[in-house]
Amino acid sequence: MEEEEKNLTKVSSLVPLEVPIVDLNHLTQNSQIRSIIIDKLRNVCQEMGFFQIINHGIRSDVIEEALGSSEKFFDLPTEDKNVFSSEDVHKPVRFMSFRNNDDVDGGEISREFIKIYAHPIQRWIDSWPHKPADYREKLGKYATQVRLLNMNMMGAIMESLGLCPNHLRESIEQGMQIIAVNAYPQCSSSTISSVGISSHTDHSILSFLVENTSGLEVLDSRDNSWKSLLETKNGLIVLVGNHLELLSNGLYKSVVHRAVRSSQSGTRVSIGSFHSLPMDEMVEPAVELVDRENCPKRYRASSLSDYIKYLSSKEVKPYIESLKI
């Protein structure tokens, strides 16, 4: 979700990686077609940790307006954005700006982000920025729709693990949704680093990402190399998070990823929607996926609250590694 900006390195040109596509319309087809899609979900979550979904039910104009209003927020004067500035990771609305340290003036801005709590939206939306004037409306509409999408996706994800589609359904319905909107300004040709956010995994069960231009890179576990992802039109990228890795007892792996800036295509804006259980509810490996002889329990139980505490500790070790038994 958010990481400290450190160990930034020059990014070389990468060969784009085609993103596996899952057509959600097929989940409502006959049992044979649905079974094929469930198998595909299992394979991509095991082998890659990310995929693209199409026919997801969120209109393109809803996505475009959320991205557009978010871009207008980052174009606001610094004093308007700094109202929400804080280094306290517990804040439900939090803005931060990062700079490259490649000149005596502190370097150019490499990334700005605002993190907001989004569920239940009636509880949090009045604390969101009120500038630009359409921000709450446009981003709120997208946040509401992507949360419904997550509810539908989770049944298929649970089924792909061999669990009941309603496994943890009530907890997921009551769970946390955190929206993180990032802006990565176009970098100059003389910039030492074009990394916008360094390598990390997400804390969530599932993360959904939309972007106005490509810039996401994933660490391909098959050959341990960075791969850039082809730009997606009207599709959402879904990333496996730490808590799904934990829940699956390691069957699914949270994907290591980072974001880079372009020297040609202007500011990249992305909206990540991160979905977890309620703040203090513990996630642990599903008992159906634990076998003492062949597949012992591999992770300690963890909550979103635990993750936030870990983040505030500035610990360097990746969070998921700290949970392994």
N, C-alpha and C positions, 0 to 999 in steps of 0.2 A: 504494500500500500504506500508506504513512504519510507525512505531510507536516507541516512546521512550522505551528503555529497563528498565522496572521497575516492582516492585512487583513480582519478579520471585520466584516461589515456586517449591518444589519437586513434580514431576509428578508420580502418582501411575499407576500401570498397569491397562489398560482399555480394555474392551471387544470391538473388532473391530465392526464397523457399516458398513453394506453393503450399498454401494452407489447406488442410483437409476440410472439406465442406460437408456439413450435415444439414439436410433439408428437413425442417421440422414438420412440414406437411405430411411427410411419410410416417410420422408417429401416430397419425389419426387414420391411416389406411388399414387394410386387412392385417390380420395377425402375422402373416408371412412377411409382408413388407416391413411392419413394425419390428419384427424380430431381426431383420437385416440391419436396420438402423441402430437398434440396441447393441448388436454385435459391433457395429462400426464405432459407436461411442466407447465401448469397452476397449477396443483396439487403440483408438487415438489417445484415450486417457492413459493407457498403459505405456504406449510407445513414444508419445510426443508431449502430452500434457497441455495441449491447446488445440483448438479447431475453430472454424468459422461456421456460423449458423445463418441460413437464409430462410425466407418465408417464416420469419419469427413473429410477425404480427405488429411490429412497430413501424409506422409509416415513415418514409424517408423524410418528409417535411418536419416531423417531430424531432428526428435526429438532427437535421440541418439547423433547425431553429434553436435547439439546445446548444449546439456547437457555436452558432452565430452569436447568441447572447453571451455565452461564456467568453468568446473572443472579445466582445465589447467590454466585459468586466475587466479583462487584463489590459485593455486600452485606457482605462480610467486613470486619472492622476494618481500618483503614488500615495498621496495623503488619504484618498478615498479607500484604497486597498489596505493601507496600513492600520485602518480602524480594527481590522481583524487579525493583525499580525501578532504572532505568539510562538514561542518555542515550547509551550506546554502541550505535550502530545495528548493530554486528556481533554482539551478544548473541543466542544462539539462543532465549532466553526473556527477555522484556523487558516490564516494566509501566511505564506513564506516566500521569500525570494532568495535565489542563490546566484552567485557570480563566479566566473572563472577567475583564478588568481594569476593571470598571465600578463599583468602590467601594473605599474606603480599606482594606478588609480583604482585598483581593486578588481579590474577585469569587467568584461561585458556580462550582462545577465544571461545565464545559461538555462535557467528554469524558474518559473513561478508556479505556485500551486495554491489552490484553496480546497480544503477538506471540509465536508459538511455531513452531519448526521441527517438521514433522510427518511427513517421509518421509526415510529409512525409519523408521517409527513405533517399531520396536523399539529403535532407537538413541537416540531423543529422549524417549520418553514418561516415563521415570523422572526427567527434569529438569523436567517440567511441575509446576504446583502440585498439592499433595496435598490441599488444601482447596478446596471441599467434598469430602467423601469419595468422591462419585461422579464427580468432575470428569474424571479421566483416562479412566474407562470411557465416560462419555456423549459427551464431546467426541472421544475416540479412535475410537469407533464411527462417528461422523459423518465424521471426517477420512478414515478408511479408505474409506468408501463413496463420498465425493465424489471421492476420487482415482481410483477405478475408473470413475466417471462421466466424469471428465476424459479418461481413456484412450479411452473409447468415443467421446466427443465429438470428440476431435482427429482421428480418422480421417475423420469427416464434414467437419470444417473444412478439412482438407487437400484433400479431394475437391472442396469448393466452390471452392478456388483453382485447380482443374485439375491438382493434383499427385496423386501416388500416395497412397492412403489410409495407407500405411505410411511416408510420408515422415517422417524423424526419429523413427520409432517407438521405437527402442532408447534414444535420448537422452531421449525423453519418459518412458519407463518408469523411467529412472534419475534423472529430474530432481527438482528441488526442489519441495516443497510447503510453503508458509508459511501458517499460520492466523493471522488477525488478528481478535480479538474486541473490539468496541467497545461501550461503554455511554454513552448520551447522556441524562443526567438531564432530567426535565421542567424547563422554564425558567419563571421567574416572569414575570408580566406586565410587570414593570418592567425586565426585562433589556434592555440595549442591543442585544445581538446574540443571535440564536437559531441561528446557524450552529454546528454541532458540529465539523465538519471542513471546511476551506476547499477550494476547487476544485483538482482534481488528476486525473491519469490514473494507472492502475496500471502497475507495471513488468512484469507477467506476460505470458504468452501468452494465457491465459484466466483470468478470475476468476469465482468462483461466490459468490453472496451470498444468505443467508437472513436474515430479520429478524422480530422479534416484533410490530412495528408499522411502518407506512410512515414514511419520512423521507428517502428517497433522491431527489435531484434531479439531472437531467442537463442539460447544455448542448446544446440542439437545434441541430445545425449547419445545419439547413435555414433557420432564421430567426434564429440566434444569440441565442436566449433560453432562460432557465432554465425547465424543466418538471418538475413533481413527478410521481412515478410512482404509479399506483394500487397499493394494497396487494395483495400476492399471497398466495393461500392454496394451500399444498402445491406451489407452484412455486418454482423457483430463478431468480434473475436471473443472466444470464451477461454479463460485460463484456469487450469486446476490450481487451487490454493493449498496452503499448508494443512488446513483443517480437513480437506478432502483426502489428502495423503494420509493423515492420521486416522480418519474414519475408516479408510479402506485398508488399514494396517499395512500400508506401503505398496498395495497393489497398483494404485495410481500415484503418480509423482507430480509434485508441484513444479511448474516449469520456471527455470531461471531465465529472466529477461531483462532488458534495458531499453532505453530510448535514446535516439541520437537526433541531433539537429542538422538541418540542411543549410548549405551555403547558397542554395538556388531557389527553394520553393516557399520562402516566407516563414511566418510563424506557424508551427505545428501546434494544434490544440487537440487534446484527447480528454475523454470523459471515461473514467473507470468507475464501475459500480460494484462494490464488494459486499458479498452476502455471507452472513455468519449466523450462528445461533445467538440467543440473547446474551448480553454482555458477560454475565457471570456463570452461564451454563457451561458445564464441562463437555468437551468432545472427547470421545475415546474410541478405540477400534471397536467396530461392530463385533459382538460376540460370535456371530455367524462366520466371521472371517478369521477367527482365532482358533488354532489347533495346536495344542501343546507340543505334539510330536513333529508335525510338518510345517506349521506356521504359527509359532509362538507370538505373543503380544510384543510388538516392536516399538511402541510409543507410549509415553506417559500421557495421561489425560491433560487437556489444556482448554482454557477459555479465551475469549477475545480480551477480557480484562487482563489475563496473564500476559498476552502478547503486548498490550499497550505498556504494561509495567516493564516488560523486557526491553521494549523500544526505548523507553525513557532512561534505562540503565546505561545506554550507549555501548552495550556489549557488542563486540565485533563478530563473534560466532553467529552464523545464521540461526534464526529462531528454530527452524525445523530440526536442525542438528542437535539443539539443546533438549529436544523432546525424545530423542531416540534412546531406547533401552539397550 
